[in-house]
Amino acid sequence: MLAPNASTTRGWPVIPDQRRDELLRMLRETNVLSVRELTESLGVSHMTVRRDIEVLERAGRVHSVPGGVRLASHLGLEPARLEKETVDVAHKSTMARVAAEMVAEDMTVYLDAGTTLLAMVPHLLQRKRLTVVTNDFGTLLELVDAEQIDVIHTGGLLDHRNRSSVGRLAAGTMRQLNVDIAFLSSSSWDAARGVTTPHEAKVDVKRAALDVAERSVLVAGSIKYGLFATHRVAEVSELDVILTDDALPPSAASAIRERGTELLLAGSANERVAAS
């Protein structure tokens, strides 16, 4: 950790870029730092640190957390399906309820693989003349006995770890359809890098869903914001709506809005709140 007044070098003030480089160096050592730690170490004001964090966040280098900042993390491998089922359950339930409110009768909707989108299914069972397209085997099993709903599974290459179909065959099925709303999932997303995945085979089916949908909605928790992976699925600006939870930092919300995408926050009171 740097000594107080580290924002000077040989008596001369450092320029903002130098200070931000030093902030990043400290984060590489500890991964997460509080604003107070940064003000003391860099010898600058609380507002200066906040401005530096905002600049770095817009560049996709860091991610705001309550009271501080953490280094943006590279996601090398997505958690297995069983691991995902036990994480952030309350937020997932709320987001699923809000997402289901977007679905009207007579629609054709795509539900991407993922535990949050699987949680939408109970809310859709009362819809009439609904067609659900999915690559997710969990969603398929939940709808097996729902004879009032037409179900199309994409088929394709089996992703054992996430219990879904991926690859060009799944994408080929998607491209033969017209979809009113495509609900996409992601384990890594942010305003600067967009929606990403560590698995190239997932890109094909997600892109196909985006291409054939009248409206696209990313449903992803704020806990995944600031993570990024090797393969880019879509820029934030390509999405019509991002639905996340109300723990998303204000700076992240501002960065998303600046890209022209509608942002919805699923509140703790199970209410849909537009971020404006």
C-alpha positions as CSV (number, residue, x, y, z in Angstrom):
1,M,0.0,0.0,0.0
2,L,1.3,3.5,-0.8
3,A,2.0,6.1,1.8
4,P,-0.2,9.1,2.2
5,N,0.2,11.8,-0.5
6,A,1.2,9.2,-3.0
7,S,-0.4,11.4,-5.6
8,T,2.8,13.4,-5.8
9,T,6.1,12.3,-7.3
10,R,9.2,14.2,-6.2
11,G,7.0,17.0,-5.0
12,W,5.0,17.3,-8.3
13,P,1.4,16.3,-8.6
14,V,0.8,13.2,-10.8
15,I,-1.6,13.6,-13.8
16,P,-4.9,11.7,-13.6
17,D,-3.8,8.9,-15.9
18,Q,-0.8,8.2,-13.6
19,R,-3.1,8.2,-10.6
20,R,-5.5,5.8,-12.3
21,D,-2.6,3.5,-13.3
22,E,-1.6,3.4,-9.6
23,L,-5.1,2.6,-8.6
24,L,-5.1,-0.3,-11.0
25,R,-1.8,-1.5,-9.6
26,M,-3.1,-1.6,-6.1
27,L,-6.2,-3.5,-7.2
28,R,-4.1,-6.1,-8.9
29,E,-2.5,-6.7,-5.5
30,T,-5.7,-7.0,-3.5
31,N,-8.5,-7.2,-6.0
32,V,-10.9,-5.1,-3.9
33,L,-10.3,-1.8,-2.1
34,S,-12.6,0.7,-0.3
35,V,-12.9,4.3,-1.3
36,R,-11.5,5.3,2.0
37,E,-8.4,3.1,1.5
38,L,-7.9,4.7,-1.9
39,T,-8.3,8.3,-0.7
40,E,-5.7,7.7,2.0
41,S,-3.2,5.9,-0.2
42,L,-3.5,8.2,-3.2
43,G,-3.7,11.4,-1.1
44,V,-6.7,12.7,-2.9
45,S,-10.3,13.6,-2.1
46,H,-13.2,11.2,-2.0
47,M,-14.7,12.8,-5.1
48,T,-11.5,12.5,-7.0
49,V,-11.4,8.8,-6.3
50,R,-15.0,8.4,-7.3
51,R,-14.3,10.2,-10.6
52,D,-11.3,7.9,-11.2
53,I,-13.4,4.8,-10.5
54,E,-16.1,6.1,-12.9
55,V,-13.5,6.6,-15.7
56,L,-12.0,3.2,-15.2
57,E,-15.4,1.5,-15.0
58,R,-16.5,3.0,-18.3
59,A,-13.4,1.6,-19.8
60,G,-14.3,-1.9,-18.4
61,R,-11.2,-2.0,-16.1
62,V,-13.0,-2.0,-12.8
63,H,-16.4,-2.6,-11.2
64,S,-18.0,-0.5,-8.5
65,V,-19.1,-2.3,-5.3
66,P,-20.8,-0.7,-2.3
67,G,-18.2,1.5,-0.6
68,G,-15.4,0.6,-3.0
69,V,-14.2,-0.9,-6.2
70,R,-12.9,-4.3,-7.5
71,L,-10.9,-5.3,-10.5
72,A,-12.9,-6.4,-13.5
73,S,-12.4,-10.2,-13.6
74,H,-11.9,-12.5,-16.5
75,L,-14.2,-15.5,-16.5
76,G,-12.4,-18.6,-17.7
77,L,-15.0,-21.2,-16.9
78,E,-18.7,-20.8,-16.1
79,P,-20.0,-22.5,-12.9
80,A,-21.8,-25.8,-13.4
81,R,-25.6,-25.8,-13.4
82,L,-25.8,-27.2,-9.9
83,E,-23.6,-24.4,-8.6
84,K,-25.7,-21.8,-10.3
85,E,-28.9,-23.1,-8.7
86,T,-27.7,-22.1,-5.2
87,V,-26.4,-18.6,-5.9
88,D,-28.3,-15.3,-5.7
89,V,-31.6,-17.2,-5.4
90,A,-33.8,-14.3,-4.1
91,H,-32.7,-12.0,-6.9
92,K,-33.2,-14.6,-9.5
93,S,-36.8,-15.2,-8.4
94,T,-37.6,-11.6,-8.5
95,M,-36.1,-11.1,-12.0
96,A,-37.9,-14.2,-13.3
97,R,-41.2,-12.7,-12.1
98,V,-40.5,-9.4,-13.8
99,A,-39.4,-11.0,-17.0
100,A,-42.5,-13.1,-17.2
101,E,-44.7,-9.9,-17.0
102,M,-43.3,-9.0,-20.4
103,V,-44.9,-12.1,-22.0
104,A,-48.4,-11.9,-23.4
105,E,-50.7,-14.5,-24.8
106,D,-50.1,-15.6,-28.4
107,M,-46.4,-14.8,-28.2
108,T,-43.5,-16.9,-29.3
109,V,-40.7,-16.5,-26.8
110,Y,-37.1,-17.9,-26.6
111,L,-35.8,-18.9,-23.1
112,D,-32.1,-19.2,-23.1
113,A,-30.4,-21.8,-20.9
114,G,-30.0,-20.7,-17.3
115,T,-31.5,-20.9,-13.8
116,T,-33.1,-17.5,-13.8
117,L,-35.0,-18.1,-17.1
118,L,-36.0,-21.5,-15.9
119,A,-37.6,-19.8,-12.9
120,M,-39.9,-17.9,-15.4
121,V,-41.7,-21.1,-16.4
122,P,-44.1,-21.3,-13.4
123,H,-45.3,-17.8,-14.3
124,L,-45.9,-18.7,-17.9
125,L,-48.1,-21.7,-17.3
126,Q,-51.3,-19.7,-17.3
127,R,-50.6,-18.0,-20.6
128,K,-52.8,-19.1,-23.6
129,R,-51.6,-19.9,-27.1
130,L,-48.0,-19.5,-26.0
131,T,-45.0,-21.0,-27.9
132,V,-41.8,-21.5,-26.0
133,V,-38.5,-22.1,-27.8
134,T,-35.6,-23.2,-25.7
135,N,-32.2,-24.8,-25.8
136,D,-32.4,-25.7,-22.0
137,F,-33.2,-29.2,-20.9
138,G,-34.5,-28.0,-17.5
139,T,-37.0,-25.7,-19.1
140,L,-38.0,-28.6,-21.5
141,L,-38.7,-30.9,-18.6
142,E,-40.7,-28.3,-16.8
143,L,-43.0,-27.9,-19.8
144,V,-43.4,-31.6,-20.7
145,D,-46.8,-31.8,-19.1
146,A,-47.9,-28.3,-20.0
147,E,-50.0,-29.3,-23.0
148,Q,-51.5,-25.8,-23.4
149,I,-48.0,-24.5,-24.4
150,D,-46.3,-25.4,-27.7
151,V,-42.7,-26.2,-27.0
152,I,-39.8,-26.2,-29.5
153,H,-36.4,-27.5,-28.4
154,T,-33.5,-26.4,-30.6
155,G,-31.5,-29.6,-30.4
156,G,-27.8,-29.4,-31.1
157,L,-24.6,-30.2,-29.3
158,L,-25.1,-31.1,-25.7
159,D,-23.4,-28.9,-23.1
160,H,-23.2,-31.4,-20.3
161,R,-22.0,-28.9,-17.7
162,N,-25.0,-26.6,-18.2
163,R,-27.6,-29.1,-19.4
164,S,-28.3,-27.2,-22.6
165,S,-27.8,-27.4,-26.4
166,V,-25.3,-25.2,-28.1
167,G,-23.5,-24.8,-31.5
168,R,-24.4,-24.4,-35.1
169,L,-27.2,-27.1,-35.1
170,A,-29.0,-25.3,-32.3
171,A,-28.5,-22.0,-34.1
172,G,-29.8,-23.5,-37.3
173,T,-33.1,-24.3,-35.6
174,M,-33.4,-20.8,-34.3
175,R,-32.9,-19.3,-37.7
176,Q,-35.9,-21.0,-39.0
177,L,-38.2,-19.3,-36.5
178,N,-39.7,-15.9,-35.8
179,V,-39.6,-14.9,-32.1
180,D,-41.4,-12.1,-30.4
181,I,-39.1,-11.9,-27.4
182,A,-35.7,-13.6,-26.8
183,F,-34.7,-13.8,-23.2
184,L,-31.0,-14.3,-23.0
185,S,-28.8,-15.3,-20.0
186,S,-25.2,-14.6,-19.3
187,S,-22.6,-15.3,-16.6
188,S,-20.5,-12.3,-17.6
189,W,-21.6,-8.8,-18.8
190,D,-20.8,-5.2,-18.5
191,A,-21.3,-1.9,-20.3
192,A,-17.9,-1.8,-21.9
193,R,-17.5,-5.4,-23.1
194,G,-21.1,-6.3,-23.5
195,V,-22.4,-9.9,-23.1
196,T,-19.6,-12.4,-23.2
197,T,-19.0,-16.1,-22.7
198,P,-16.0,-18.4,-22.2
199,H,-17.5,-21.0,-24.5
200,E,-17.5,-20.3,-28.2
201,A,-20.2,-22.9,-28.9
202,K,-22.7,-20.7,-26.9
203,V,-22.2,-17.7,-29.2
204,D,-24.0,-19.3,-32.2
205,V,-27.3,-20.0,-30.6
206,K,-27.4,-16.7,-28.7
207,R,-26.6,-14.7,-31.8
208,A,-29.3,-16.6,-33.8
209,A,-31.9,-15.8,-31.1
210,L,-31.0,-12.1,-31.2
211,D,-31.2,-12.1,-35.0
212,V,-34.7,-13.7,-35.2
213,A,-36.3,-11.9,-32.3
214,E,-38.4,-8.8,-32.5
215,R,-37.3,-7.8,-29.0
216,S,-34.3,-9.0,-27.0
217,V,-34.0,-9.0,-23.2
218,L,-30.8,-9.8,-21.2
219,V,-31.8,-11.2,-17.8
220,A,-28.6,-11.3,-15.7
221,G,-27.9,-10.5,-12.0
222,S,-25.7,-7.6,-10.9
223,I,-23.4,-10.2,-9.3
224,K,-22.3,-11.1,-12.8
225,Y,-21.7,-7.4,-13.8
226,G,-18.0,-6.6,-14.3
227,L,-17.1,-10.1,-15.3
228,F,-15.9,-10.7,-18.9
229,A,-15.0,-13.7,-21.0
230,T,-13.1,-14.3,-24.2
231,H,-16.0,-14.6,-26.7
232,R,-18.3,-11.7,-27.3
233,V,-22.0,-12.4,-27.8
234,A,-23.4,-8.8,-28.2
235,E,-22.7,-5.2,-27.4
236,V,-25.0,-3.7,-24.8
237,S,-26.4,-1.4,-27.5
238,E,-27.6,-4.4,-29.5
239,L,-30.0,-5.3,-26.7
240,D,-33.5,-3.8,-26.3
241,V,-33.7,-4.3,-22.6
242,I,-31.4,-5.4,-19.7
243,L,-33.2,-6.7,-16.7
244,T,-31.1,-7.1,-13.6
245,D,-31.5,-6.6,-9.8
246,D,-31.5,-3.4,-7.8
247,A,-28.0,-4.0,-6.4
248,L,-26.5,-2.8,-9.7
249,P,-24.2,0.2,-8.9
250,P,-25.5,3.6,-10.1
251,S,-22.4,4.1,-12.2
252,A,-23.1,0.9,-14.1
253,A,-26.7,1.9,-14.6
254,S,-25.5,5.2,-16.1
255,A,-23.1,3.5,-18.5
256,I,-25.8,1.2,-19.8
257,R,-28.3,4.0,-20.3
258,E,-25.7,6.0,-22.2
259,R,-25.6,3.1,-24.8
260,G,-29.3,3.5,-25.5
261,T,-30.5,0.3,-23.9
262,E,-33.5,0.2,-21.6
263,L,-32.6,-0.8,-18.1
264,L,-35.0,-2.5,-15.6
265,L,-34.1,-3.2,-12.0
266,A,-36.0,-5.9,-10.2
267,G,-36.5,-4.4,-6.8
268,S,-36.4,-6.1,-3.4
269,A,-40.1,-5.4,-3.1
270,N,-40.7,-7.6,-6.2
271,E,-41.5,-4.5,-8.3
272,R,-40.2,-3.5,-11.7
273,V,-38.3,-0.2,-11.5
274,A,-37.1,1.6,-14.6
275,A,-33.7,3.1,-14.2
276,S,-33.9,6.6,-15.5
